[in-house]
Amino acid sequence: MNDSSNLWLAIIAVSTLVMALVQVGAIVAGAIAARRVQARLASLEQRLQQKVEPFVDQVQPLVERLTAISADASRLSALAVQQAEKADVAFTSAARRVDQTLAVVQNAVVAPAREGMALASAIRAAVGSIKKGRTGRRRASASDEDDALFIG
């Protein structure tokens, strides 16, 4: 049994050696592939940078101009908000003053005018009542005379 176990041990040792060589070969192949990919990426990046650089030079002033425009727009919108708030305060103040003025006018003009109109109505009613009293008597006497002249 000693020979067969030595044979099996030799087979296991050879297979382990083959597996180790395959693994080392895979590691070496992976490292070589990684270096190639890295070299390709570097050359691709360099080409891309060469192609993009002219565009960056052209776009840079545009970006700076857009930044300035957005800053101006922000400043203008802040000013517009301030002006709108001032206008709101002015309109509110003007409306309050108009209300106060109308109240003063109503108290100073409309109330005495109403009182005057009420007094005029009272005088008109009194004069009308007096006229009705006089014309009522006259009409009664005139109708008596008309009755006397009636032949019938």
Secondary structure, DSSP 8 states (H G I E B T S, - for coil): -HHHHHHHHHHHHHHHHHHHHHHHHHHHHHHHHHHHHHHHHHHHHHHHHHHHHHHHHHHHHHHHHHHHHHHHHHHHHHHHHHHHHHHHHHHHHHHHHHHHHHHHHIIIIIHHHHHHHHHHHHHHHHHHHHHHHHHHHHHHHHHHHHHHH---
